[in-house]
Amino acid sequence: MKKTIISLAGCLLFVNLFSQKPTVSLSAPEANGNRIAEVSGVQAARLCPSQKSKGDLEFNPARSKVSAALKLSWNRNAVLLTMNVREKEQTDDLSETKGVSLDVVYKAPDGFVISGIGENDEAKFEFAGNRTLTQFRPGQLRSLLGLGPNDPMVDLDNGLVAGWEITQPTVKGKGSTCASHTQVAASLRPFKVYLKKQAAALPAQASTKEITITPDAVSEWLCPSAVVRGDREFDGHGPRIKCEVGIYVTKDGSSLMANISLSAVETVQDWSTTEGRWTKTIYEAPYGMKILGILSDTRSRTSFISPPGGIQFIVPGTDVAQALYTFLDNTDVKSAVLNAYGFGPEEKSLLSRLVKGTIDHGNTVVQVPSTEGTLVKFFHIVGDTGGPDISTDDNCNDDTRITKIEFFPVKLKVTSTK
């Protein structure tokens, strides 16, 4: 497909930063053995936003907005680079595509762990209606576009990016390669990685023991955006919510991870449906400790029919046990779950005390217990919002979403070297 790629004469000695190779230089060891690595020549690989999220794949060349964001992050073993690219048509059918990549750009050498990175860790830009721009440095965008001080655009950088490169086709295509999509790449400035020297392992035997921990609650909003069926509106018909959480130990034994899934299905035609899956870290073992296994429940699930906002879930004077059974989508709560909440087999109706509704950002958040598995203590979920329910963006406002997941204590088998 024909592309418009015109180099701007105003780029003024724009060095071909994209031919550099990554290099690492290490400082001399400090008294405690710690060192600083300076990483140069890192490239953010060319990324095209080929995932359609709205409209079609035909863009008006003069009326689309392109945005990109880069973020460096780190853990004790590696430095990661996340890149998000989005293109959105500003008129017609508001077609929109997006893409994201995650790359490891540095790994800690043997005998060291990463304790931090430099302050130059993020950059972003956004502009509309210019398909001749192919290369620019942070801070140049407004002048290259000929914009005034009050014209809308974004060009932010705290020292991370040396240069951006953009390739934009004249018309979006339906091919499976990036050739038919807008592409964004970036060359990074050198960044610092702080390395902490690990103590030499002592010739000692590992000891094994059992411990009980309470995993961190997942407090990040999680909203699915995929429309599996129907439209984006539940219109007060449920939805029927199902949520499941399963945990596992990472291969290196350093962390507990949670796989989270959520589905929401409208209870009448057109059966609008959305689904989402996420993986989150809920516990990190202290240094010197390795998780060998999980000795308690590793899964929990719940289900319920989302009520209209503000409704009283369990009405006084009704058959509480039957009302709770109906609310939980005709699901019996397992005896092990009852025991975890401190209730006996004949006290199922008391679980109604655990079902609550609160208002958060104008939406009704339903707190429900697990119906199976003693991993999750409470699920906090927004079902119907009163407007379009299935998310079309990244902020989860006024969308069907998980707002919080709280855990029961988890029993682990761990080992340590002393």
N, C-alpha and C positions, 0 to 999 in steps of 0.2 A: 504494500500500500504506500502511495506517495507520501513523503513526509516533508515538512518545511523545517529545514535546519539552517539557519542563517547566523553566521558568527558575527557578533557585534564588534565594530571597530573600536567602540568605547571600552572594551575590556582591558586595554592598556597593559600590555605585557603580562597577560594572564598566563602564568607558567603552566605547562601541562602536568598538573599535580597528579593526574590519574595514571601516570606511568611509573610512579614511585613504588618501591617494594617496602613492606614493613620491616623495620629494624628496631632492636632493643639495646639500649646502653644501660649498664648498671653502675651506680655510684659505689665508691669505696665503702666497705663495711663500717658501720658505727661501732662504738664500744660494746654494745649489746648484740652485735651481729646483724642488726637490721640494715636494710638497704633500700634504695629508691631506684625503680626502673623507669626510664623515659622511653616511651613507645612512639615511634615516628612512622610515617608513611602508610597509615591505616586507611583503607578505602571502605566506604559504605557501598556494598555491591549494588549494581543497578537494579532498581525495583520498579515494577509497574503495577498500578492499582487495577488489576484485572478482575477482581471480585465485584460483580454487580450487586449493588444494594438498593437501587431504585431506578425506575425508568428503563431505557434501553441502552444500547451501546453506540448510539449515534449522537455525537456532541456538536453543538453549534460552535465552530472554531473561535469565534470572537466573544463568546459569552460563557465560557467555562472558567471556574476558579480552581487553581492547583495549589495544594498545600502539602508540606512535608515537615516532619519533626524527627529529630535524632536525640537519643538519650543514652548516655553511658551509665551502667550500673555495675555492681560487683558483689561477689560473695568471697568466701575465704579461699576459693580455688581459681577463680577466673574473673575476667572483666568482660561484660556483655554489651553489645551495641544493638539497640532496638530502633528500627526505622518504620515510621508510618507515613504512607502517601495516600492522598485522597484527591480525586477530581470530581467537581460537581458543576453541572450545568446550571446557570443562573436564570434561564428562561425556558420556554417550551415545556417539556415534560420533566424537567429537573433531574435528568439522568445523573447517576452518581456511581462511582466505582472507588474501591479502596484496596489497599494491600499493606501487609506488615511483614517484617523480617526480623529475626533475632539471630545474631552471630556472636561467637566467641572470638574476641579480638586479642586476648592475652591470657596465658595460663601461668600460674605461679610455678616457679622452678622448684625442683626437689629440695626439701629442707626448709621451705618458706610457706607462709600463708599470707594472703592479702589482707591488710588492715585498713585500706582506704585508697581513694584516688584523688587527683587534683580537682580544683573547683571548676575547671572548664569541662562541663559534662552535658550540656544540652544546647540545641539550636533548632530554630523553626523558621519557616517562611510561608507566606500565602499571598497570592496575587491573582488578578482576573484579567482576561481579555487580551493577552499578549502572547503570540505564538512565535515571535522572532527571537525571544530571549533564550539562549542556550547555556551560557556560563556567567556566573557572577560570584563575587565574594560577599560575605556578610557585611552589611552596612552600605552596599552599593545599590540595592534594589530600587529604592525610591527614585534615585537620580536616573538610573538606566531606563526606568519605565516612564520618566518624565512626569512624575506625580508631584502634586503640591503637598505642603506640610499636613493638610487635613484630609487628603485623599486616603481611602481605606486600603491598607496593606499591612503585612506583618513581615518583619525582618529582624529577628532576635537571635543573639548568639553571645555566649559568655566565654568565647575563646575556643570552642570545640572544633568548628569547621573552618578549613582554609578556603574551600571553594565548593560551589554547587554546580552540577551539570544537569541540564534538562533536555530531553528529546520529546517533541510533541507531534504526533501525526495530525494531518489536517482533518481526517474523519476517523472516528473510532471504528475498529473492525471487530470481527467475531472470531479471530484466530486464536489458537491455543498458545501462541508464543507472545513475547513482549513486543514484537515488531509492530503489532497493531494497536499498541497502547502507549499512553504517556509513560515515560521512564525518568526516574530521578536517581542520581548518584551523588556522592559527596566524598571529598578528600578531607581527612581530619588533620588538625594541627597536632603536634606532639603533646602527649599527656603523660602525667606522672602516676605511677602505681607504687604505693607504699607497701614494702614487704617486711614481714615480721619473721625473725629467725625462730624456727621451732627447736625446742630442746632436743638433744640427742636422746633416742630411746634407750632406756635403761634395761639391762638384761634381767628382767623380772617376769614372773609368770602372771598371766592374765587371770583376774578373778571375775566370777560371774555372779550376778545377784538379780533380784526382782525389785523393781521400783514402781511406784504409782505416780503418775503425772496428770495434770489437767491441761489438755491441749489449748492453745490460743483459740479464742473464738474467731470465726471468719466474719469480720465486720464490714468488709468491702461489699458494696452493692454489686450484684451479679444479675444481669438481665439478658435473656436470649433475644436475638434479633431475627432469627431465621423464621420465615413464614412457611411452615410445612404444608399447610392446607388453609383454604379460606382467605380471609382478609386480616387486617391488623386490629380488629375491634371485636371484643367479646360481648359488648352491648348489654352487660348485666346478666348474661347467661353463664353462670359459673364465673370462671372456668373450673374444670376439674383439674386440681393440682396434684402432681406426684413429684416427690423430691427424694433423692437417695444419696447417701454419702458412704464411701468406702475408703479406708485408710491402708497405707502400706509403708514399708520401710525402704528408704533409698538403698541402692546397691552398696554404697560405702558405709551404710549404717549410721549416717550422721543426722538424719532427719526423718520426721513423719510427714507424709504427704496425704492430702485428702482429694479424692476424685469426687466431684459434685455434679449431679445431673438434676435438671428441672424440666418438667413438661407441663404445659397448660393447654387444655382442650375445651373449647366452647361446648356447652351441653345441648345445643340445638343446632340445626343447620344454619350456616354453612360449615359448622364444625371447625372454626378457626383454630389452628394449632401452631404452637411454637415449642421449640426444644433448645436446650443449651447444656454445654458441658464445660467444666473448669477444673483445674488442678491447683491447689494452694498448699503452701507449707504451713503446718499447724504446730510443729515442735522441732527444735534443733537441740541435739544432745550437747552437753558441755564438752569443752576440750578434754581429751583423755578418756572419753566414754564413747562406746559404740553400741548401737541398738542391735541386738541379735534377733529379736522377735517380739510379737504382740501376743499377750496372754489373755486379753479380754476381747469382747466383741469388736469386730473390725468393720461392721456395716450397720446402718440404720436407714429406715425409710419411713415416710409418712404419706398420707393422701387425704385430701378433703375437698369439699365443694366450696369454692370461694363465695361468700355471701355478699350482697350489696353493701356498700360502705355505710358504716354506722349502725348496722343491724345488731340486735342483741342475739348472740350466738345460741346460747342455751336458755330457753324461756322458762322462768319460774313456774312451777305447777305442772309442767309436762313430765312425761316419763323420761327422766334425765338419762338413764342408761340407753334408751332407745334413741333419744335425740342426739346423743353423742355418737352413737353407732351410725346414724344417718349422716351427720355432719362429716364424719371421717370416711365418707364414701363407702358405707357398709363394710367397714373393715374392723375386725376384732383386734383389740390390743393384746399382744402376747403376754403371758404370765410373767416372763422374765422382765419385761418392760414395766409392768405393774410393780414388781418387786423393787426395781431400781428407783421408782418414785416413792417407795415406802407404802404402797397399797397392797392389800391382800387380794386373792382371786375374786372375793365377793364384794369388792369395793370399787368396781370399775366406774361407777357413776361419779366417784370422787375425782376422777381425771378431768371432769368438766371444769374444775377449778383452775386447771392448767391452760385451758383454752381462753385466750384473751384477744381483744381487738384494741389497737391503739391507732392514733392518727399521726402520721409522719409526712411532712411536706404535702399535706392535703390528701394523702392516700391512706386507706385502711390497711394496717399491717396486722396479719393474723399470726398469733403465737400458738403453735400446736406442738404436742409431744410426739415422740416417735410412736409408731404403731408396731414396729418390729425392729429388734436390735437395740442394745443398750449402749451404743456409741454416742448418739446425739441426744442431748437433753431437750433442747428446744429448737424448732425451725421457726424463723420469723419471715413471713412471705407476704408480698402484695399480689393479689390476684387481679380482680377487676378494678380499674382506676376511674371509671366514669367517662373516659375519652378513649382515643386510640391507645391500645394496651401493649402491643408488641413493638419493641424499641426500634427506632430508625436511626439512632445515633449512639454515642459512646457514654452519655452521662446518666442514663437510667432514670431521669426525672419523669414522673407520671407514667411509668412503664411497669408491666408485670415483672416482678423481680424478687430475688432473695435479698433481704436486708441484713440478716444475721443468722449464724448457726452457732449454737452453744453445745459444748461437749460434756458428757459425764467423764469422771476420772478414767484413765486408761492404764492398764497394767502392762509393763514392759519387762523383757529380759535383756539385761545389758551386761557388758563386760568392760573392765578397765584394767590398766597396767599400773602397778604401784611399785 
